[in-house]
Amino acid sequence: IVAARYMGKAINKRYRKSLESFSQMNNRVQESVGGMKVIKTFGEEEAHYDDFAGDIENVVARNKAVYQVDSAYSPIIEGITGLTYVLTLFFGSYFISIDRISLGQLIAYFSYLSMMTWPLLAIGRVANTLERGNASYNRVTDLLSKKSSLKEAKNPIQTPVAGDISFTVDSFTYPDGKNEVLQNAHFQLKSGNTLGIVGHTGSGKSTIFKLLLRDYDGYTGKIKYNDKDIKHYSLDAVSQGIGYVPQGTFLFSTTVRENIRFVNPQLTQEQVEYFAKLADIHDDIEQFPEGYDTEVGERGVSLSGGQKQRIAIARALATQAEFLILDDALSAVDAQTEARILENLRDIRRNESTIIATHRISSIMHADEIIVLDKGQIVERGTHSELLTNEGWYSQMYEEQQLQQKVDQGGETLG
Protein backbone atom coordinates (compact mmCIF):
# COMPACT_ATOMS: atom_id res chain seq x y z
CA ILE A 1 0.00 0.00 0.00
CA VAL A 2 2.83 2.39 0.87
CA ALA A 3 4.61 1.60 -2.40
CA ALA A 4 1.43 2.04 -4.43
CA ARG A 5 0.71 5.39 -2.79
CA TYR A 6 4.26 6.69 -3.31
CA MET A 7 4.38 5.58 -6.95
CA GLY A 8 0.90 6.96 -7.59
CA LYS A 9 2.06 10.42 -6.54
CA ALA A 10 5.16 10.08 -8.71
CA ILE A 11 3.02 9.11 -11.72
CA ASN A 12 0.64 12.06 -11.08
CA LYS A 13 3.51 14.55 -11.00
CA ARG A 14 5.27 13.16 -14.08
CA TYR A 15 2.09 12.68 -16.07
CA ARG A 16 1.11 16.31 -15.44
CA LYS A 17 4.46 17.42 -16.86
CA SER A 18 3.86 15.09 -19.81
CA LEU A 19 0.52 16.78 -20.52
CA GLU A 20 2.12 20.23 -20.29
CA SER A 21 4.81 19.25 -22.80
CA PHE A 22 2.17 17.85 -25.16
CA SER A 23 0.20 21.09 -24.86
CA GLN A 24 3.33 23.08 -25.69
CA MET A 25 3.88 20.94 -28.78
CA ASN A 26 0.29 21.50 -29.91
CA ASN A 27 0.71 25.25 -29.48
CA ARG A 28 3.82 25.09 -31.66
CA VAL A 29 1.90 23.23 -34.37
CA GLN A 30 -0.94 25.78 -34.29
CA GLU A 31 1.49 28.70 -34.50
CA SER A 32 3.38 27.05 -37.34
CA VAL A 33 0.24 26.50 -39.40
CA GLY A 34 -1.17 29.96 -38.65
CA GLY A 35 2.15 31.71 -39.29
CA MET A 36 3.27 29.60 -42.22
CA LYS A 37 3.57 32.57 -44.58
CA VAL A 38 5.64 34.54 -42.09
CA ILE A 39 7.96 31.61 -41.45
CA LYS A 40 8.54 31.04 -45.19
CA THR A 41 8.92 34.74 -45.92
CA PHE A 42 11.76 35.08 -43.42
CA GLY A 43 13.31 31.75 -44.38
CA GLU A 44 12.98 30.35 -40.87
CA GLU A 45 11.69 26.90 -41.84
CA GLU A 46 14.80 25.08 -40.61
CA ALA A 47 15.01 26.99 -37.33
CA HIS A 48 11.30 26.49 -36.71
CA TYR A 49 11.67 22.79 -37.50
CA ASP A 50 14.51 22.54 -34.98
CA ASP A 51 12.31 24.16 -32.33
CA PHE A 52 9.51 21.73 -33.13
CA ALA A 53 11.95 18.81 -32.95
CA GLY A 54 12.96 20.08 -29.50
CA ASP A 55 9.32 20.06 -28.42
CA ILE A 56 8.95 16.49 -29.71
CA GLU A 57 12.05 15.40 -27.77
CA ASN A 58 10.63 17.04 -24.65
CA VAL A 59 7.34 15.14 -25.08
CA VAL A 60 9.21 11.86 -25.55
CA ALA A 61 11.40 12.53 -22.49
CA ARG A 62 8.41 13.40 -20.31
CA ASN A 63 6.52 10.29 -21.42
CA LYS A 64 9.59 8.14 -20.78
CA ALA A 65 9.65 9.47 -17.24
CA VAL A 66 6.00 8.44 -16.85
CA TYR A 67 6.57 4.94 -18.22
CA GLN A 68 9.67 4.42 -16.10
CA VAL A 69 7.57 4.75 -12.97
CA ASP A 70 4.71 2.84 -14.56
CA SER A 71 6.94 -0.05 -15.64
CA ALA A 72 8.57 -0.20 -12.20
CA TYR A 73 5.21 -0.65 -10.53
CA SER A 74 4.70 -4.38 -11.22
CA PRO A 75 8.29 -5.47 -10.37
CA ILE A 76 8.17 -3.56 -7.07
CA ILE A 77 4.76 -4.96 -6.06
CA GLU A 78 5.75 -8.48 -7.13
CA GLY A 79 9.07 -8.11 -5.28
CA ILE A 80 7.22 -7.11 -2.13
CA THR A 81 4.90 -10.08 -2.63
CA GLY A 82 7.88 -12.45 -3.07
CA LEU A 83 9.49 -11.02 0.06
CA THR A 84 6.22 -11.67 1.90
CA TYR A 85 6.35 -15.36 0.88
CA VAL A 86 9.97 -15.64 2.03
CA LEU A 87 9.20 -14.06 5.41
CA THR A 88 6.10 -16.23 5.78
CA LEU A 89 8.10 -19.37 5.04
CA PHE A 90 10.90 -18.37 7.43
CA PHE A 91 8.74 -17.34 10.38
CA GLY A 92 6.17 -20.06 9.67
CA SER A 93 8.85 -22.74 9.88
CA TYR A 94 10.14 -21.19 13.09
CA PHE A 95 6.64 -21.09 14.65
CA ILE A 96 6.07 -24.76 13.68
CA SER A 97 9.37 -25.73 15.34
CA ILE A 98 8.27 -24.17 18.61
CA ASP A 99 4.76 -25.62 18.29
CA ARG A 100 3.15 -22.17 18.04
CA ILE A 101 1.25 -23.10 14.84
CA SER A 102 0.61 -26.30 12.94
CA LEU A 103 1.71 -27.22 9.43
CA GLY A 104 -1.93 -27.01 8.28
CA GLN A 105 -2.21 -23.45 9.55
CA LEU A 106 0.95 -22.46 7.62
CA ILE A 107 -0.42 -23.99 4.41
CA ALA A 108 -3.76 -22.19 4.96
CA TYR A 109 -1.93 -18.89 5.47
CA PHE A 110 -0.02 -19.38 2.20
CA SER A 111 -3.35 -20.02 0.48
CA TYR A 112 -4.91 -16.85 1.92
CA LEU A 113 -1.82 -14.85 0.98
CA SER A 114 -1.96 -15.99 -2.64
CA MET A 115 -5.67 -15.10 -2.75
CA MET A 116 -4.91 -11.54 -1.56
CA THR A 117 -2.02 -10.89 -3.95
CA TRP A 118 -3.92 -10.39 -7.21
CA PRO A 119 -6.69 -8.19 -5.75
CA LEU A 120 -4.00 -5.93 -4.25
CA LEU A 121 -2.21 -5.76 -7.61
CA ALA A 122 -5.52 -4.89 -9.31
CA ILE A 123 -6.25 -2.16 -6.77
CA GLY A 124 -2.80 -0.74 -7.38
CA ARG A 125 -3.43 -0.69 -11.12
CA VAL A 126 -6.74 1.13 -10.57
CA ALA A 127 -4.96 3.65 -8.35
CA ASN A 128 -2.37 4.10 -11.11
CA THR A 129 -5.09 4.86 -13.66
CA LEU A 130 -6.88 7.20 -11.26
CA GLU A 131 -3.68 9.19 -10.69
CA ARG A 132 -3.31 9.68 -14.45
CA GLY A 133 -6.91 10.81 -14.69
CA ASN A 134 -6.44 13.05 -11.67
CA ALA A 135 -3.54 14.84 -13.39
CA SER A 136 -5.76 15.63 -16.38
CA TYR A 137 -8.69 16.54 -14.15
CA ASN A 138 -6.54 19.00 -12.15
CA ARG A 139 -5.55 20.82 -15.35
CA VAL A 140 -9.20 21.14 -16.33
CA THR A 141 -10.29 22.31 -12.88
CA ASP A 142 -7.46 24.87 -12.81
CA LEU A 143 -8.90 26.37 -15.98
CA LEU A 144 -12.51 26.22 -14.84
CA SER A 145 -11.67 27.71 -11.44
CA LYS A 146 -10.39 30.94 -12.99
CA LYS A 147 -12.66 33.75 -11.87
CA SER A 148 -13.57 36.67 -14.11
CA SER A 149 -12.48 40.07 -12.83
CA LEU A 150 -15.77 41.47 -14.15
CA LYS A 151 -18.77 41.18 -11.88
CA GLU A 152 -22.27 41.99 -13.03
CA ALA A 153 -24.56 44.04 -10.83
CA LYS A 154 -27.60 42.44 -9.26
CA ASN A 155 -30.52 42.72 -11.70
CA PRO A 156 -28.43 44.43 -14.41
CA ILE A 157 -29.92 46.37 -17.31
CA GLN A 158 -30.56 43.89 -20.14
CA THR A 159 -31.39 46.44 -22.86
CA PRO A 160 -28.46 46.92 -25.30
CA VAL A 161 -26.46 50.06 -24.61
CA ALA A 162 -27.54 53.13 -26.56
CA GLY A 163 -27.71 56.90 -26.35
CA ASP A 164 -24.88 59.28 -25.43
CA ILE A 165 -21.48 58.15 -24.19
CA SER A 166 -19.77 59.85 -21.27
CA PHE A 167 -16.17 58.69 -20.89
CA THR A 168 -14.39 60.17 -17.86
CA VAL A 169 -11.47 57.95 -16.92
CA ASP A 170 -8.98 59.63 -14.61
CA SER A 171 -6.57 56.70 -14.46
CA PHE A 172 -6.25 53.16 -15.78
CA THR A 173 -3.49 50.56 -15.48
CA TYR A 174 -3.70 47.03 -16.89
CA PRO A 175 -3.95 44.32 -14.20
CA ASP A 176 -0.47 42.95 -14.97
CA GLY A 177 1.04 46.36 -15.73
CA LYS A 178 2.78 48.95 -13.59
CA ASN A 179 2.44 52.14 -15.62
CA GLU A 180 -0.74 54.12 -16.23
CA VAL A 181 -2.06 53.62 -19.75
CA LEU A 182 -4.73 56.34 -19.58
CA GLN A 183 -4.68 59.58 -17.62
CA ASN A 184 -7.48 62.17 -17.51
CA ALA A 185 -9.10 60.78 -20.67
CA HIS A 186 -12.45 62.59 -20.81
CA PHE A 187 -14.80 62.94 -23.79
CA GLN A 188 -18.50 63.00 -24.64
CA LEU A 189 -20.11 61.42 -27.70
CA LYS A 190 -23.64 62.51 -28.56
CA SER A 191 -25.96 59.94 -30.09
CA GLY A 192 -25.64 59.92 -33.87
CA ASN A 193 -22.25 61.65 -33.91
CA THR A 194 -18.86 60.41 -35.06
CA LEU A 195 -15.73 60.55 -32.90
CA GLY A 196 -12.25 60.27 -34.37
CA ILE A 197 -9.24 59.18 -32.31
CA VAL A 198 -5.66 59.56 -33.54
CA GLY A 199 -2.24 59.28 -31.96
CA HIS A 200 1.06 57.46 -31.98
CA THR A 201 1.18 53.68 -31.69
CA GLY A 202 0.74 52.83 -28.01
CA SER A 203 -0.94 56.12 -27.16
CA GLY A 204 -4.02 54.38 -25.69
CA LYS A 205 -6.54 54.24 -28.56
CA SER A 206 -7.27 50.52 -28.27
CA THR A 207 -7.35 50.79 -24.47
CA ILE A 208 -10.25 53.24 -24.70
CA PHE A 209 -12.14 50.73 -26.84
CA LYS A 210 -11.46 47.90 -24.38
CA LEU A 211 -12.94 49.98 -21.59
CA LEU A 212 -15.97 50.91 -23.72
CA LEU A 213 -16.47 47.18 -24.37
CA ARG A 214 -16.01 46.55 -20.63
CA ASP A 215 -13.08 44.21 -20.98
CA TYR A 216 -11.72 45.73 -17.75
CA ASP A 217 -13.22 47.39 -14.70
CA GLY A 218 -10.15 48.45 -12.73
CA TYR A 219 -10.14 52.15 -13.61
CA THR A 220 -10.69 55.37 -11.70
CA GLY A 221 -13.61 57.32 -13.12
CA LYS A 222 -16.95 56.67 -14.83
CA ILE A 223 -18.07 55.34 -18.19
CA LYS A 224 -21.74 55.93 -18.93
CA TYR A 225 -24.13 54.96 -21.69
CA ASN A 226 -27.30 57.06 -21.79
CA ASP A 227 -26.33 58.52 -18.39
CA LYS A 228 -26.17 55.04 -16.80
CA ASP A 229 -22.92 53.54 -15.53
CA ILE A 230 -21.59 50.79 -17.77
CA LYS A 231 -21.29 48.55 -14.70
CA HIS A 232 -25.07 48.64 -14.30
CA TYR A 233 -25.52 46.93 -17.67
CA SER A 234 -25.15 43.19 -18.21
CA LEU A 235 -22.14 42.09 -20.23
CA ASP A 236 -24.48 40.87 -22.98
CA ALA A 237 -26.17 44.27 -23.12
CA VAL A 238 -22.81 45.95 -23.74
CA SER A 239 -21.69 43.50 -26.42
CA GLN A 240 -25.07 43.54 -28.19
CA GLY A 241 -25.06 47.32 -28.47
CA ILE A 242 -21.61 47.60 -30.06
CA GLY A 243 -20.30 46.46 -33.43
CA TYR A 244 -16.54 46.17 -33.09
CA VAL A 245 -13.80 45.71 -35.68
CA PRO A 246 -10.43 45.23 -33.91
CA GLN A 247 -6.95 45.82 -35.26
CA GLY A 248 -6.22 42.12 -35.58
CA THR A 249 -8.91 40.93 -37.97
CA PHE A 250 -10.15 37.44 -37.14
CA LEU A 251 -12.18 35.35 -39.58
CA PHE A 252 -13.55 31.88 -38.94
CA SER A 253 -12.54 28.94 -41.09
CA THR A 254 -15.81 28.83 -42.98
CA THR A 255 -17.44 30.54 -45.97
CA VAL A 256 -17.53 34.27 -46.63
CA ARG A 257 -21.30 34.23 -46.14
CA GLU A 258 -21.12 32.54 -42.74
CA ASN A 259 -18.46 34.99 -41.59
CA ILE A 260 -20.63 38.00 -42.46
CA ARG A 261 -23.76 36.61 -40.84
CA PHE A 262 -21.92 35.24 -37.82
CA VAL A 263 -23.97 37.29 -35.34
CA ASN A 264 -27.27 36.61 -37.09
CA PRO A 265 -27.33 33.29 -38.99
CA GLN A 266 -30.87 34.09 -40.18
CA LEU A 267 -29.72 36.85 -42.55
CA THR A 268 -30.87 36.29 -46.11
CA GLN A 269 -28.48 36.32 -49.06
CA GLU A 270 -29.84 39.73 -50.04
CA GLN A 271 -29.05 41.14 -46.60
CA VAL A 272 -25.57 39.61 -46.62
CA GLU A 273 -24.86 41.24 -49.98
CA TYR A 274 -26.22 44.56 -48.69
CA PHE A 275 -23.72 44.68 -45.83
CA ALA A 276 -20.94 43.48 -48.13
CA LYS A 277 -21.67 46.35 -50.50
CA LEU A 278 -21.53 48.83 -47.63
CA ALA A 279 -18.07 47.48 -46.79
CA ASP A 280 -17.09 47.66 -50.48
CA ILE A 281 -16.24 43.95 -50.62
CA HIS A 282 -19.16 42.65 -52.71
CA ASP A 283 -17.38 43.00 -56.07
CA ASP A 284 -14.30 41.20 -54.73
CA ILE A 285 -16.46 38.35 -53.42
CA GLU A 286 -18.17 38.01 -56.79
CA GLN A 287 -14.74 37.40 -58.31
CA PHE A 288 -13.99 34.51 -55.93
CA PRO A 289 -14.28 31.01 -57.51
CA GLU A 290 -17.36 30.13 -55.45
CA GLY A 291 -18.58 33.61 -54.57
CA TYR A 292 -20.09 33.84 -51.10
CA ASP A 293 -19.58 30.08 -50.67
CA THR A 294 -15.79 30.47 -50.86
CA GLU A 295 -13.97 29.04 -47.86
CA VAL A 296 -11.67 31.68 -46.39
CA GLY A 297 -9.33 29.17 -44.74
CA GLU A 298 -8.01 29.27 -41.19
CA ARG A 299 -8.12 32.88 -39.92
CA GLY A 300 -8.84 34.00 -43.49
CA VAL A 301 -5.48 32.81 -44.79
CA SER A 302 -6.68 32.76 -48.41
CA LEU A 303 -7.63 36.46 -48.40
CA SER A 304 -5.61 39.66 -48.55
CA GLY A 305 -5.39 41.97 -45.56
CA GLY A 306 -7.78 44.49 -47.10
CA GLN A 307 -10.33 41.82 -47.96
CA LYS A 308 -10.26 40.44 -44.42
CA GLN A 309 -10.75 43.90 -42.96
CA ARG A 310 -13.71 44.66 -45.21
CA ILE A 311 -15.40 41.32 -44.45
CA ALA A 312 -14.91 42.08 -40.75
CA ILE A 313 -16.53 45.50 -41.27
CA ALA A 314 -19.46 43.87 -43.07
CA ARG A 315 -19.82 41.45 -40.13
CA ALA A 316 -19.85 44.35 -37.67
CA LEU A 317 -22.44 46.23 -39.73
CA ALA A 318 -24.61 43.11 -39.79
CA THR A 319 -25.04 43.43 -36.02
CA GLN A 320 -26.98 46.66 -36.69
CA ALA A 321 -25.75 47.88 -33.32
CA GLU A 322 -26.20 51.39 -31.96
CA PHE A 323 -22.44 51.91 -31.77
CA LEU A 324 -19.79 51.02 -34.33
CA ILE A 325 -16.13 50.97 -33.29
CA LEU A 326 -13.43 50.75 -35.94
CA ASP A 327 -9.98 50.23 -34.41
CA ASP A 328 -7.62 51.06 -37.28
CA ALA A 329 -9.88 48.83 -39.38
CA LEU A 330 -9.09 50.55 -42.70
CA SER A 331 -5.31 50.38 -42.53
CA ALA A 332 -5.03 47.70 -45.23
CA VAL A 333 -7.27 49.32 -47.86
CA ASP A 334 -6.33 51.98 -50.37
CA ALA A 335 -7.47 55.61 -50.09
CA GLN A 336 -10.23 55.28 -52.73
CA THR A 337 -11.73 52.19 -51.11
CA GLU A 338 -11.51 53.86 -47.72
CA ALA A 339 -13.36 56.92 -49.02
CA ARG A 340 -16.18 54.77 -50.43
CA ILE A 341 -16.59 52.83 -47.18
CA LEU A 342 -16.65 55.98 -45.05
CA GLU A 343 -19.19 57.60 -47.37
CA ASN A 344 -21.41 54.51 -47.07
CA LEU A 345 -21.11 54.64 -43.28
CA ARG A 346 -22.09 58.31 -43.19
CA ASP A 347 -25.15 57.59 -45.32
CA ILE A 348 -26.53 54.68 -43.27
CA ARG A 349 -25.43 55.75 -39.77
CA ARG A 350 -26.76 59.27 -39.61
CA ASN A 351 -28.69 58.48 -36.42
CA GLU A 352 -26.14 56.10 -34.92
CA SER A 353 -22.79 56.66 -33.25
CA THR A 354 -19.42 55.74 -34.74
CA ILE A 355 -15.94 55.82 -33.21
CA ILE A 356 -12.93 55.51 -35.51
CA ALA A 357 -9.32 55.12 -34.38
CA THR A 358 -6.78 55.47 -37.15
CA HIS A 359 -3.35 56.61 -38.21
CA ARG A 360 -4.73 57.95 -41.49
CA ILE A 361 -6.26 61.38 -40.90
CA SER A 362 -8.37 61.17 -44.06
CA SER A 363 -10.49 58.57 -42.22
CA ILE A 364 -11.71 61.03 -39.59
CA MET A 365 -11.75 64.40 -41.35
CA HIS A 366 -15.56 64.49 -41.28
CA ALA A 367 -15.89 63.43 -37.63
CA ASP A 368 -17.95 65.67 -35.33
CA GLU A 369 -15.05 65.69 -32.88
CA ILE A 370 -11.46 64.46 -33.05
CA ILE A 371 -9.23 63.78 -30.06
CA VAL A 372 -5.46 63.36 -30.23
CA LEU A 373 -3.87 60.97 -27.73
CA ASP A 374 -0.28 61.03 -26.55
CA LYS A 375 0.96 58.68 -23.82
CA GLY A 376 -2.57 58.04 -22.62
CA GLN A 377 -3.57 61.69 -22.40
CA ILE A 378 -5.75 63.84 -24.66
CA VAL A 379 -3.45 66.59 -25.91
CA GLU A 380 -5.67 68.06 -28.65
CA ARG A 381 -9.37 68.02 -29.42
CA GLY A 382 -11.76 69.69 -31.84
CA THR A 383 -13.01 69.42 -35.41
CA HIS A 384 -10.70 68.88 -38.37
CA SER A 385 -10.59 72.58 -39.26
CA GLU A 386 -10.04 73.62 -35.64
CA LEU A 387 -7.14 71.23 -35.19
CA LEU A 388 -5.48 72.43 -38.39
CA THR A 389 -5.42 75.98 -37.05
CA ASN A 390 -3.78 74.82 -33.80
CA GLU A 391 -0.60 73.88 -35.67
CA GLY A 392 0.01 70.97 -33.31
CA TRP A 393 0.72 67.28 -33.85
CA TYR A 394 -2.51 66.81 -35.81
CA SER A 395 -1.75 69.62 -38.24
CA GLN A 396 1.79 68.40 -38.77
CA MET A 397 0.69 64.83 -39.38
CA TYR A 398 -2.00 65.98 -41.82
CA GLU A 399 0.52 67.95 -43.89
CA GLU A 400 2.91 64.99 -43.97
CA GLN A 401 0.18 62.62 -45.12
CA GLN A 402 -1.02 65.06 -47.78
CA LEU A 403 2.53 65.34 -49.10
CA GLN A 404 2.91 61.57 -49.10
CA GLN A 405 -0.35 61.21 -51.01
CA LYS A 406 0.88 63.62 -53.69
CA VAL A 407 4.12 61.69 -54.03
CA ASP A 408 2.22 58.38 -54.32
CA GLN A 409 0.02 59.86 -57.02
CA GLY A 410 3.00 61.13 -58.99
CA GLY A 411 2.29 64.76 -58.18
CA GLU A 412 4.58 67.43 -56.88
CA THR A 413 7.67 66.35 -54.95
CA LEU A 414 10.21 68.26 -53.01
CA GLY A 415 13.20 69.44 -55.04
N, C-alpha and C positions, 0 to 999 in steps of 0.2 A: 504493500500500500504506500509506504514511504517513497519507494523508488518510482512508482507510477505517478505519484503526486509531483515529485521533483521533475521528472521527465516531461510531464504534462505542461508544467510552467515553462520549461525550456522550449518545448515545441510551440507554445503560444507566442513567446517572444520572438523566436526565429521566423515563424510563419507570418507574423505581422510585418517584419522587415521584408520578407519575400513579397508580400502583397504591395508594399510601398515601392519596391524596385520594379515590380510589374506595372504599377500605375505610372511610374516615371517613364518607362519604356513606351507605354501607350501614348503619353503626352508627346514624346519625341516623334512618334509616328504621325500623330495628328498635326503637329507643327510642320513636319516635313512635307506632308501632303498639301496643307494649306499654304505653305510658303515655298512651294516648288519652283515657281517662277523666279522668286528672289534668290533662292539658292543657286539656280542655274545661271542667272544673270551675273552673279558675282563669282561664278566658278568655284563654289564651295562644296561641290558634290562629294569630293573625296574626304574633306575634313568633316562634313556632316555624317558621312558613312562611318568614319572612325568613331565619332561620338556615339552613333547608334550601336556600333559594335561594342563599345564600352558599356552601354546600357544592357546589351544582351549578356555580356560576361558577368555583369553585376547580378542580373536575374538568375543566371546559372549558379553563381556562387552562393546566393542566398538560398536557392532551392536545395543545393547540396548540403548546406548547413541544416536545413529542415530534415532531409532524408538521413543525414548522419545520426541525428537523435532518434528518428523514427526507426531506422534499421537496428539501432542498438537496443531498442526496447525489448524485443523478443529474447535475444541472448541474455540480457540482464535478468529478466523475469525467470527464464528457464534455468539460469545459473543459480538464482536464489532458490528455485524449486529443487534443483539437484542437491544444493547444500542442505536443504531441509531434510531430504531423504537420508543423506549421510549422517546428519546429527540424530535423526530418528533411529537409524540403525545402531549408531554408537551408544546412545543413551538407553535405547530399548534393550540392547544386549546386556548392558550394565545392570538395568533394573531387573531383568530376568535372573541374572546371576545372584542377585541379593534377594530374590523371591518377592520383589515389590510388585511385579506384574507377571502375567503368564504369557506363554508363547502365542496363544490364541488372541490375547488382547493386543499384542504387538502387530500381528497380522491384520487384525481389524483396524488398527490405527493407520497402517499403511494403505489399506483399502479406502478409508475415509479421506486420507490425504490426497490420494490420486483422484478421488471424486471432486475435491475442492479445487484442484489445480486448474483445470480448463475453465470453470466459471470465473475464477480470478483473472485468468488471461483475457477472457472475453470482456470482462468489466474494464480491464485496463485498455483494451482496444477501443471500447466505447468512449472512455475518458479521453483517449488520444484524439478521436474524431471530434468530440465535443470541444476540445481545446482549439482545434483548427477552426471550427465554426465560430467559437467565441472570439477569435482574433478578427475574423471578418465582421462579426456582429458589432464588435467594439468600434471598428472604423465607420460603420453605418450610423451607430448611435452618436458618435462624435460629431458627425455631420448634421444629424437631425436635432441634436441638442443645442446647436448654435441659435442664439436668440437675436432677433432683429432689434436694431437700435431704435427703430421707429415704433411708436406705440399710438394706436388709434384712441381717440377720445371715446368715452361712453356715449352711445347713441349718436354717432357722427353724422354729419350731413351727407346724404347719399346722392343728392343732385349734382351732376357734373359741374365743375367750376365754370364760372362765367362772370361777365361784368368787368369792372375796372380792376387793375392790379396796383397794389401799393407795396412797393419793395423798399423796406428800410432796414437794412442789415448793417449794424455798426461794426461787427467783427465776426469772422468765421475762419476756423482752422480745421483742416481735415483730421479725422480721428487719429490717424497714425502720423500726422505731421506735427511740426513744432512752430512753423512760421505762419502768420496770418495770411490768408489768401485773399480775403476781402476786408476792406476797411472803409467805413462810412459810405457804403454803396447805397444811395437812395435815389429812387425814381418812381414816377407814376405813369401808368399807361391807361389812357381812357379807352373804353370799349369802342372797337371799330377803328382804332388808330394803329399806326405802324411805328415800331421802335427799332432803330438801328444801333448796333453795338460794334465798335471797332477798337483796335488796340494791338499791341505787340503780342506775339505768341507767349502764352503764359501770363497774360495780364489779368485773367479771371473771367473771361467771357463764358466759357463752358461751365465754370463753377456757378455762375448766376443761374444758368439753365438747370443745373442739378438741384439747386435749392428751389427753383420754381416747380420742378417735378417732384419735390419732396424726397429726394434721395438721401438727404441728411437733415437732421433736426438740431444739431449742436451749434447753433449760431446765436449771437446776441442781437436782438431786434425783432421785427415783425414782418411777416409776409402775408398779405391779405388779398383775397379774391372777393370782389363785391362787398368790401368792408367787413369780411369775415376771415378770421385767422385761418391760415392753411391747415393748421393742426386740428381744427374743428371739422374738417372734411375727412371722409374715408379715403383710403389710398386709391380705391377704385374710382372715386369721384374725381380725384385729381388727374389720374391717367386717362379717364374717359373724356375729359374736357380739353385735352391737349394733344395736338398732332405734332410729333417730334421727329426731326431728321437730324441724327447726330453726325459728328465729323466722320467717324468710322462707319461707313455704310455697310449694313449687314443684310444679305439676302438669303432666303432659305433655298435649300437644294430641291427646288420644285419648278413648276412652270412660271412664266412671266405673269400669267393671269392669276395664279394662286398667290403670288407674292403681292400683287396689287390689292387683291381683295382679302388679304390676310385677316384684317380686323372684322370684316363683314363678308363671310363666305357666300351670302345670299345675293351679292351684287350680280346684276345681269351683265352680259357681254357688252351691251350698249353703255352701261354705266362705267364699266372698266375702261372702255375706250375713251369715254368722256374725261376721266381723270388722267388718263395717259396723254391725251391731247393737251390738257392744261399744263402738264409737266414737259410738253414738247418731246415726247418719246414715242408717240404713236407711229410716226413714219418710220422710225428705226425698227420698231417691232414688226411692222409690216414687211420689212426687208429680211427678217430672220427666216430660216428655212421652214419652220413650222409656225410662224407668227406668234400668237399669244400662247400657243402650246409648247413653245421652245423651252427646254430645260436649261436653267441658268447655270447649273453645276454647283458644286459646294462653294458657298459664300459668293456666288455670282462669278465664279472664276472664268466663265466663257464670255463675259461682258467687259467692255471698257469701263474706266473709272467714271466717265461722264454718263454712260448709260445706266450704271448702277445707281448713281446719285439721282438721276431723273426718275427711275423706277421707285426709289425710296420716297421721293417727293410725291409721286402719284399715290403711293400707299398711305402717306400721311394725309393727303387731301381726301382720300376715301373715308377717313374717319369722320369727316365733316364736323370736326371739333370746333369749339368756340375760339381756341387759341392755336396758332401755328408757330412753331419754333424751328427756325432753320439755323443750325450751327455750322456755319461755313459749308453749307450744303451745295453751293454752286461753284466750288473751287475748281472742279474738273471739267467745266463746260466753257465753251468759248463765249466771247462778249455778246455776239448776236443771239445765241441760244439763251443766254442769261437774260437779255433784254426781253425776249419773247415770254419767258417764264414769268418774270416779274410783272410784265404787263397783264398777263392772264390772272395772276394773283390779285392785282389791284382791281381788276374787273369783277371777280367773283367774291372778293372778301371786303367789300366796301363797309359792311356792317359787322365785321369780325376782326379780331386783333391778331397782329402778326409781329413777331420779333425775329430780327435777322442779325446774326453775328457773322462778320466777314472781314477779310483783308482787302477786298476789292471795293473801293468806295462807290463805284458805279452801282453796286447792288442796293445801296441805302440812300441814294441822293434824294429820293422822293419820300423818305420817311418823315412822319410828323415830328419826331424828335430823334436826335442822334446823340449818343453818349460815347465819350472816348475814355477807355480804361488804360491805366498805367500802374503796374504793380498793385493791382487790386483796388485802386482808388479811381473815382471819376474825376478826371482832370479838365475835361471840356464837355459842354453840352449845348444843344441848340439845334436849329434847322441847318440844312446844308449851306444856305447862303450866309447865315449868321456865323457859322464856324469858319467859312472862308475869309470873312472879314477879321477874324481874331488873329490870323496869321500864326497859328500854333501848329501842333503836330498834325492835325487834320488837314489844314491848308497845305502844309508842306508835302504830306503824303499824296494829296490829290494832284498837285502839280507834277510830282514824280510819275504818278500813274498815267496822267494825261500825256506826258512826254514819251513814256514807254509805249503807249498806244499808238502815237504818231510814228514812232520808229518801227513798230511791228507792221504798220500799214504802209510803210514805205514813204512816209511823209517827210517833214522837215527833220533834220538831225543837227546836232551841234557841230560846228565847224572848229 
